[in-house]
Amino acid sequence: MTITDASSLNLALDATALQEQLGLANTVVDSASLESSVKRFAAQKIVLPTFGELAEPRLISQDITRGVDKNAADPRNLFRVHWYNDLDGNRVEVPDHIVLPSSLTGIESPIIVVFGDRFPMITAHKVLAAFSCFVPRVITGQFDPERHRAIWPSTGNYARGGIAISRLMGSRGVAVLPAGMSQERFDWLDKWVADPSDIVRTPGTESNVKEIYDACNEMAKDPGNFILNQFCEFGNHVGHYEVTGRALAHAFEHVKANGRSDIRLAAFTSATGSAGTIAAGDRLKDIYGTKIVAVEALECPTMLENGFGEHNIQGIGDKHIPLIHNVMNTDVVVGVSDRATDELDALFNMPAGQQYLASRHGFSAELIDALTHFGFSAICNVLAAIKTAKLMGYGANDAIVTIATDGGALYPSERVKTIATRFKGEFSAVDAAEIFSEHLGSVSTDNMIDCTERDRNRIFNLGYYTWVEQQGTPLDVFEARRSQSFWRSVRSYAPVWDNLITEFNARVAKVS
């Protein structure tokens, strides 16, 4: 992957669209804006890590973050925006993960789950997506901290990640998210935004992504607002391909080297959300031939049926196909119900549920504690892994890897609603047994597609209405995404951006 690859993409397609809408600039676009960032960073002693360093944190000196609270608004925490932290923010040799036992999953295939709540500040991996979208805009001079506010449209965690990254990088951020998201998200935002007006609540809940776009399109009329839309910022794809993909491969290799030398990495499951994380599957497929499994809420079966609806698997955007989703490289589509994720969240976190898991199934305290670090989309990812193993007939030598995007600590307010509405205000051992039986004891292969080329084309074509008709993406850019050569060219930006980051840091050092 070379600078030439990135340059050829600019020459072949609408360069303005690539730079302005998609975040794919491979050189300095505005020298004056770049100089503003250099001065701001020098004044606030901000240094940027490269994507290569976040992918291989052993390259980062541990002295940088020594003594720094992992949840502080300290620019040194930029060097913790990777998968190699423990819960206290200390560096670990291998990404924190767990291999789920068959007594829990009901399948022979090992499911490797890598924990996302080890990320700093927001306890969710979306802070990496925010970094990946924002940094290319800064180092190419597109974003000017003197005149721009960073606008972060999201259904929750990306907006929080964006606010955190904005503060660490000396800029003002604005979170745009549905009013119906978990209260814990808003509680966090209240503490981190510069002004209460920097939280923009749009109508609806998880399913109402278009309403977020509409709000951002209105805000974009003000030239001081810089929209960083994770659904079409290709830095999101590049960051996860480079950083998350390598981390998941490392976790798999660690499991394989420690008593499981006979396993292969058969599949990777990822709730699509913005379709950033699923880019890690592209890297795993490149290395291992891994199948890429895209997951969505059954209550809003966009990929499955071109359908619509509302659901509560917070962290999954829907009713559209993200522009950065490499649909033509997707192998399987899975629908998972929010009834399952809501109720398993209660099972994993309520005392009666934990006692049931220990006494009835003999699960260890370590496993039960690990399950509390599974948020809604994490549970969704695990259920999709179980369904995939059953659909594909996987056995004990077929490993599946997935991620716990965030933890149960983000959902106490949602858990209260679940207990009140579904269990009449009290969660008992009987409830726990029924949930385990329904959602883990009898997982089916319903609501799945083992994709053919026709299936992929149908899903791909659905994106036309959002991106070309509504958001103004040039048709040639939209269509170019059918080819894997387009995606390889996109990924070639990673070393280009790393070179620009290095040059940027050098300029900051000179001013300092």
C-alpha positions in Angstrom: 0.0 0.0 0.0 1.6 3.2 -1.1 1.0 6.9 -1.5 0.5 6.2 -5.2 -2.5 4.0 -4.4 -4.2 6.9 -2.5 -3.4 9.3 -5.2 -4.9 7.1 -7.9 -8.1 7.0 -6.0 -8.3 10.8 -6.0 -7.6 10.9 -9.7 -10.2 8.3 -10.6 -13.1 9.7 -8.6 -14.5 13.1 -7.7 -11.7 14.5 -5.6 -14.0 17.1 -3.9 -16.4 14.4 -2.7 -13.6 12.2 -1.5 -12.0 15.0 0.6 -15.1 16.9 1.8 -17.7 14.2 2.3 -15.7 11.1 2.8 -12.6 12.4 4.6 -10.1 11.0 2.1 -7.5 13.7 1.7 -3.9 12.6 1.2 -2.2 16.0 1.4 -2.6 19.3 3.1 -5.8 21.0 1.8 -5.6 24.3 3.7 -2.3 25.5 5.0 -3.8 28.3 7.1 -6.1 25.9 9.0 -3.2 23.5 9.5 -1.2 26.3 11.0 -4.1 27.1 13.4 -4.0 23.5 14.6 -0.2 23.5 15.0 -0.3 26.6 17.2 -3.2 25.2 19.3 -1.5 21.9 19.8 1.8 23.5 20.7 0.1 25.7 23.3 -1.7 22.8 24.9 1.2 20.3 24.5 -0.8 17.9 22.3 1.0 15.1 20.5 -0.8 12.6 18.2 -0.1 8.9 18.0 0.0 7.3 14.6 -2.4 4.6 13.5 0.6 2.3 13.4 1.3 3.0 17.1 -2.3 2.4 18.1 -2.2 -0.9 16.2 1.1 -1.9 17.9 1.1 -0.1 21.3 4.4 -1.7 22.2 5.8 1.1 20.0 4.5 3.7 22.5 6.5 4.6 25.5 4.6 3.8 28.7 6.1 6.9 30.2 3.6 9.0 28.1 0.6 7.9 30.1 2.3 7.1 33.4 0.3 8.6 36.3 -2.4 9.9 33.9 -6.0 9.0 34.9 -7.4 7.0 32.0 -10.7 9.0 32.3 -9.1 12.4 32.4 -9.5 15.0 29.7 -5.7 14.8 29.2 -4.2 14.8 25.7 -1.8 12.0 26.7 -4.8 9.7 26.8 -4.8 9.8 23.0 -2.0 7.2 23.4 -4.5 4.9 25.1 -7.0 4.8 22.2 -6.3 1.2 21.5 -7.3 -2.4 22.5 -4.3 -3.0 24.9 -5.6 -1.5 28.1 -6.9 -3.2 31.3 -9.7 -1.8 33.3 -7.4 0.5 35.1 -5.8 1.9 31.9 -2.6 -0.1 32.3 -0.9 -1.5 29.2 -1.4 -5.3 28.6 0.5 -7.6 26.2 -2.6 -9.1 24.6 -6.1 -7.4 24.3 -8.3 -8.3 27.2 -10.6 -11.1 26.1 -12.5 -14.2 27.2 -13.2 -17.5 25.4 -16.8 -18.4 26.2 -17.4 -22.0 27.3 -19.8 -24.3 25.4 -21.8 -24.6 28.7 -22.9 -21.0 28.1 -23.1 -20.9 24.3 -24.4 -24.4 23.6 -22.0 -24.8 20.7 -18.6 -26.5 20.4 -17.0 -23.6 18.5 -15.0 -21.3 20.8 -16.2 -17.7 20.8 -13.5 -15.2 21.5 -14.8 -11.9 22.9 -12.5 -8.9 23.1 -13.5 -6.2 25.6 -14.2 -2.7 24.4 -14.9 -1.1 27.8 -11.1 -1.0 28.4 -10.9 2.1 26.2 -10.3 5.4 28.0 -12.7 8.1 28.9 -15.9 6.6 27.5 -15.4 2.9 28.3 -16.3 2.0 24.7 -14.4 1.4 21.6 -16.1 4.2 19.7 -13.4 6.6 20.9 -11.2 4.9 18.3 -13.7 5.6 15.6 -13.8 9.3 16.6 -10.0 9.5 16.6 -9.9 7.8 13.2 -12.4 10.3 11.7 -11.1 13.5 13.3 -7.3 13.2 13.0 -7.2 13.0 9.2 -9.3 16.2 9.0 -6.9 18.0 11.3 -3.5 16.9 9.8 -4.7 17.8 6.3 -5.9 21.3 7.4 -9.6 20.6 6.7 -10.6 21.2 10.4 -9.6 24.5 12.0 -9.9 24.6 15.8 -10.0 28.4 15.7 -13.2 28.5 13.6 -14.8 25.1 13.6 -16.9 23.1 16.0 -16.7 19.3 15.5 -20.2 17.9 15.1 -20.6 14.2 16.1 -23.8 12.5 14.8 -24.4 9.2 16.6 -26.7 7.0 18.5 -24.6 7.4 21.6 -21.0 6.1 22.0 -19.5 7.7 18.9 -20.9 11.1 20.0 -19.3 10.6 23.4 -16.1 9.5 21.8 -16.1 12.6 19.6 -16.6 14.9 22.6 -13.7 13.2 24.3 -11.4 13.4 21.3 -12.4 17.0 20.6 -11.4 18.0 24.2 -8.1 16.1 24.0 -7.3 17.8 20.7 -8.1 21.3 21.9 -11.4 21.7 20.1 -15.1 22.2 20.8 -17.4 19.3 20.1 -21.1 18.9 19.7 -22.9 15.6 20.3 -26.0 14.9 18.1 -28.0 11.8 19.3 -31.5 10.6 19.7 -33.3 11.8 22.9 -34.3 8.2 23.7 -30.8 6.8 24.3 -29.7 5.5 27.7 -29.6 8.1 30.5 -26.0 7.1 31.2 -24.9 8.5 27.9 -26.4 11.8 28.6 -25.0 11.9 32.2 -21.6 11.4 30.8 -22.1 14.1 28.1 -23.3 16.6 30.7 -19.9 16.4 32.4 -17.8 16.6 29.3 -19.4 19.2 27.0 -18.2 22.8 27.1 -21.8 24.1 27.1 -25.2 22.3 27.6 -26.1 23.5 24.1 -23.4 21.2 22.7 -25.8 18.3 23.3 -28.4 18.1 20.5 -31.2 15.7 21.1 -33.0 14.5 17.9 -36.4 12.7 17.9 -36.7 9.0 18.5 -34.3 6.3 19.6 -31.8 3.9 18.1 -33.6 3.5 14.8 -33.9 7.1 14.0 -30.7 7.7 12.1 -32.2 9.9 9.4 -33.4 12.4 11.9 -29.7 12.7 13.0 -28.7 13.3 9.4 -31.4 15.9 9.0 -30.2 17.8 12.1 -26.7 17.7 10.8 -27.7 18.9 7.4 -29.3 21.9 9.0 -26.3 22.6 11.2 -24.0 22.3 8.2 -25.5 25.5 6.8 -23.3 27.3 9.4 -19.8 27.2 8.1 -18.5 27.0 11.6 -19.9 23.6 12.1 -17.8 20.7 10.7 -19.8 17.5 10.4 -17.9 14.2 11.2 -20.4 11.6 10.1 -19.1 8.2 11.1 -21.4 6.5 8.6 -19.5 8.1 5.6 -16.1 9.1 7.1 -13.8 6.5 5.6 -11.3 7.1 8.4 -13.7 5.0 10.5 -13.1 2.1 8.1 -9.3 2.6 7.9 -8.9 2.9 11.7 -10.8 -0.3 12.4 -9.1 -2.2 9.6 -5.6 -1.2 10.9 -6.2 -1.1 14.7 -9.1 -3.3 15.5 -8.3 -5.9 12.9 -4.8 -6.4 14.2 -6.0 -6.5 17.8 -8.5 -9.3 17.0 -5.9 -11.2 15.1 -3.6 -11.0 18.1 -6.2 -12.2 20.5 -7.0 -15.2 18.2 -3.3 -16.0 17.9 -2.9 -15.9 21.6 -5.8 -18.3 22.1 -4.3 -20.6 19.4 -0.9 -20.6 21.0 -2.2 -21.4 24.4 -3.6 -24.9 24.0 -5.7 -24.5 20.8 -3.2 -25.0 18.0 -5.9 -26.9 16.0 -8.3 -24.0 15.6 -8.9 -21.7 12.6 -10.5 -18.3 12.6 -13.7 -19.2 10.9 -15.9 -16.1 11.4 -16.1 -12.6 12.8 -19.5 -11.2 13.9 -20.2 -7.5 14.2 -23.3 -5.5 14.6 -23.1 -3.0 11.7 -23.9 0.3 13.5 -21.8 2.7 11.4 -20.1 -0.2 9.8 -16.7 0.9 11.1 -16.0 -2.0 13.3 -16.9 -4.5 10.7 -13.9 -3.3 8.7 -11.8 -5.4 11.1 -13.4 -8.4 9.4 -11.9 -7.3 6.0 -8.5 -7.5 7.6 -9.3 -10.9 9.2 -10.5 -12.2 5.8 -7.3 -11.0 4.2 -5.2 -12.9 6.7 -7.3 -16.0 7.5 -10.1 -16.2 5.0 -12.5 -15.4 7.9 -16.2 -15.1 7.1 -17.6 -11.6 7.8 -21.0 -11.7 9.6 -23.1 -8.5 9.6 -25.6 -8.2 12.5 -28.7 -6.1 12.9 -31.7 -5.9 15.1 -34.5 -8.2 14.1 -37.0 -5.5 14.9 -35.5 -3.4 12.1 -34.5 -5.9 9.4 -32.9 -3.6 6.9 -30.3 -6.0 5.4 -32.5 -9.0 5.9 -35.7 -7.7 4.3 -35.2 -4.1 3.4 -37.3 -3.6 6.4 -37.8 -1.0 9.1 -38.9 -0.7 12.7 -37.6 0.3 16.2 -35.5 -1.5 18.7 -33.3 -1.1 21.8 -30.0 -2.7 20.8 -28.2 0.6 21.4 -25.1 1.0 19.3 -26.7 -0.3 16.0 -27.8 2.3 13.5 -30.4 1.0 11.0 -33.0 1.8 8.3 -30.1 2.5 6.0 -26.8 1.0 4.8 -23.7 3.0 5.9 -21.6 4.3 3.0 -18.5 2.8 4.6 -19.9 -0.7 4.8 -18.0 -3.0 2.4 -21.2 -4.9 1.5 -19.8 -6.9 -1.3 -17.3 -8.5 1.1 -20.0 -9.5 3.6 -20.7 -13.2 3.9 -23.6 -13.6 6.3 -26.4 -11.4 7.7 -28.0 -12.2 11.0 -31.0 -10.7 12.8 -31.0 -10.7 16.6 -34.0 -9.5 18.7 -33.7 -6.8 21.3 -36.0 -9.0 23.5 -33.0 -11.3 23.8 -30.4 -8.6 24.4 -32.6 -6.7 27.0 -33.4 -9.9 28.9 -29.9 -11.4 28.8 -28.6 -8.0 30.1 -30.9 -8.5 33.1 -29.7 -12.1 33.6 -26.0 -11.1 33.5 -26.3 -8.2 35.9 -29.2 -8.8 38.4 -28.2 -10.6 41.6 -30.9 -13.3 41.0 -29.5 -13.9 37.6 -25.9 -14.2 38.7 -26.9 -16.5 41.5 -28.8 -18.7 39.0 -25.8 -18.9 36.7 -23.5 -19.9 39.5 -25.7 -22.4 41.3 -27.6 -24.0 38.4 -24.9 -23.9 35.7 -21.8 -23.8 37.8 -20.3 -20.8 36.1 -17.2 -19.4 37.7 -17.1 -16.0 39.4 -14.7 -14.9 36.7 -17.1 -15.8 33.9 -20.0 -14.1 35.6 -18.0 -11.0 36.2 -17.0 -11.0 32.5 -20.6 -11.1 31.4 -21.2 -7.8 33.2 -18.9 -6.2 30.7 -21.2 -7.1 27.8 -23.4 -4.3 26.8 -26.5 -4.7 24.5 -24.6 -4.8 21.2 -22.0 -7.2 22.8 -24.7 -9.6 23.7 -26.1 -9.2 20.2 -22.6 -10.0 18.7 -22.3 -13.2 20.8 -25.8 -14.4 19.9 -24.9 -13.8 16.2 -21.8 -15.9 16.7 -23.8 -18.8 18.1 -26.3 -18.6 15.2 -23.5 -18.4 12.7 -21.8 -21.6 14.1 -25.1 -23.4 13.8 -25.9 -22.2 10.3 -22.4 -23.1 9.1 -22.1 -26.4 11.0 -19.0 -25.2 12.8 -17.3 -27.5 15.2 -14.7 -27.4 18.0 -11.9 -26.3 15.6 -13.8 -23.4 14.2 -13.2 -20.3 16.3 -15.4 -17.2 16.0 -14.2 -13.8 17.2 -16.3 -10.8 18.2 -16.2 -7.7 20.4 -18.0 -6.4 23.5 -18.3 -2.8 22.2 -19.2 -1.5 25.7 -20.2 -2.9 29.1 -23.3 -3.3 31.2 -22.3 -0.3 33.2 -23.8 1.9 30.5 -27.3 0.4 30.8 -28.6 0.5 34.4 -31.4 2.9 33.5 -32.4 0.6 30.6 -32.3 -2.4 32.9 -34.7 -0.7 35.3 -37.2 -0.3 32.3 -36.8 -4.0 31.4 -37.4 -5.2 34.9 -40.5 -2.9 35.2 -42.1 -3.7 31.9 -41.3 -7.4 31.4 -40.9 -8.8 34.9 -43.4 -6.7 36.9 -40.7 -4.9 38.8 -39.0 -7.9 40.3 -36.4 -10.3 38.8 -36.5 -13.8 40.2 -34.6 -17.1 39.8 -37.5 -18.4 37.7 -37.2 -15.4 35.4 -33.4 -16.1 35.1 -34.1 -19.8 34.2 -36.7 -18.9 31.6 -34.4 -16.3 30.0 -31.4 -18.7 29.8 -33.6 -21.4 28.3 -35.2 -19.1 25.7 -32.2 -17.1 24.6 -29.2 -19.4 25.1 -30.7 -22.8 25.4 -32.5 -22.8 22.1 -30.7 -20.5 19.7 -32.0 -21.1 16.1 -30.8 -20.3 12.6 -33.9 -18.2 11.8 -33.5 -14.8 10.4 -30.2 -15.4 8.7 -28.8 -15.1 5.1 -25.8 -17.0 3.8 -25.2 -14.3 1.2 -25.1 -15.0 -2.5 -23.9 -12.3 -5.0 -27.5 -11.4 -5.6 -28.0 -10.9 -1.8 -25.0 -8.6 -1.6 -26.1 -6.6 -4.6 -29.6 -6.1 -3.1 -28.2 -4.8 0.2 -25.6 -2.7 -1.6 -28.3 -1.1 -3.9 -30.4 -0.2 -0.9 -27.8 2.4 0.1 -28.4 4.4 -3.0 -31.5 6.1 -1.6 -29.7 7.4 1.5 -26.4 8.4 0.0 -27.0 9.4 -3.6 -30.6 10.7 -3.4 -30.6 12.2 0.1 -27.0 13.0 1.0 -25.7 13.9 -2.5 -22.9 11.4 -2.8 -21.7 11.3 -6.4 -22.9 8.2 -8.2 -19.4 7.3 -9.4 -18.2 7.3 -5.8 -21.2 5.3 -4.6 -20.7 2.7 -7.4 -16.9 2.4 -7.0 -17.6 0.8 -3.6 -18.7 -2.4 -5.4 -15.1 -3.2 -6.2 -12.6 -4.5 -3.6 -9.9 -2.4 -5.4 -11.7 0.7 -4.1 -11.4 -0.6 -0.5 -7.8 -1.5 -0.9 -7.1 2.0 -2.2 -9.0 3.5 0.8 -6.8 1.5 3.2 -3.7 2.8 1.5 -4.4 6.1 3.3 -3.2 4.7 6.6 0.5 5.0 6.0 -0.1 8.3 4.2 -1.8 9.7 7.3 0.9 8.3 9.5 3.5 10.3 7.6 1.3 13.4 7.9 0.9 12.8 11.6 4.6 12.5 12.0 5.2 15.8 10.0 2.4 17.5 12.0 4.0 16.5 15.4 7.4 17.8 14.2 5.8 21.1 13.3 4.1 21.3 16.7 7.5 20.5 18.4 9.2 23.4 16.6 6.6 25.9 17.7 6.8 24.6 21.3 
